Amino acid sequence: MEISLRRLGISGIRYDNDRQELSGLLQQIQTGVDKGINKYRQYIKHGTIFTCDNLKRALGDSYTPPPVVDEILLAKMLDYAMSVNFGQKSR
């Protein structure tokens, strides 16, 4: 989350339970961020680990491991998302 916000040039956003007084605009943005990450909160807070054992067994030699999600991959994905306006149609 921190890497993504930094890449997008966004500051002042919190994604934990620490609440501060926010300006009206920042509060609106914070509310959107909160809604967006709620479905991922369990993974952020609890560190659930999923294995690929069944996938490897089913695909055998054709299995290719997924890329490591690091700052380079996040930057690449965010750059693409920004280049297509996050999938929003132009007006």
N, C-alpha and C positions, 0 to 999 in steps of 0.2 A: 504494500500500500504506500509506504513512504517513498519508494523508488518511483512509483507511478505518479504520485502527486508532484514530486519534484520534476519529473520529465514533462508533465503537463503545465508546469509553472504555477502550480497552485500551492498557496501557503495558508496557514491559519486553520486548517481542517484537522479535527481530532477524530479518531476512530476507536476510542476507549471510553470508559465511563466517566472520565474527568470532564465535567461541564464547566464552562466559563461563560461570562457575559459576552454575547456576540452581537455584532451589528445586524440590522435587519437582513441585508443581503447575505452576509455570512451565515446567518441562521437558516435562511432558505437553502443555501448550498449545503449546509451541514445536514439538514433534514433529508435532502436528496441522497447524500452520501450514506447516511444511516439506513435509509430504505434499500439502497443498492447493496450494501454489504451485509445486511441482516441474514440473508440466506447463506452467506459464507462464514458468519461469525463462529459457528461451531468448529470449523476447520482452523480458523485463526487462533481461537482460544484453547482448543483441546488437542490439537496436533494429531487428528485422526490419520492413520496411514492405511492406504489401500495397496494391495499387492496385485501383480499381474500374472500370478501363477496359472490361473485358468486360461487366460488369454495366450500365454506362452505355450501351454499344453495344446490348445486348439489350433494355433497357427504353426507350431513347430518351427522349422527353419526359416519360414517366411516372416517370423516375428521381428519387428524392428523396434527397439526401445524408443520411447518418446524423448524429445530433447529436454535438456535440463532447463528449468525455468530460472533464469538468472537475469541480471540487469541488462545484458545484451539482448536476450530474447524479448524481455518486456519492452525495451526501447524500440525494437523492430515492430512489435505488434502495435504499440501505441502510435508510432510514426505512421503506420498504415491506417489505423483507425482515424487519426486526424486527417490524413490525406483524402479520405472518403467521408469526412464530416460525421464519423461514427455511424454511418449507414443512413443518415437523415437525407431525405430528398431535398434538393435545392428548390427554393421558392421562386 
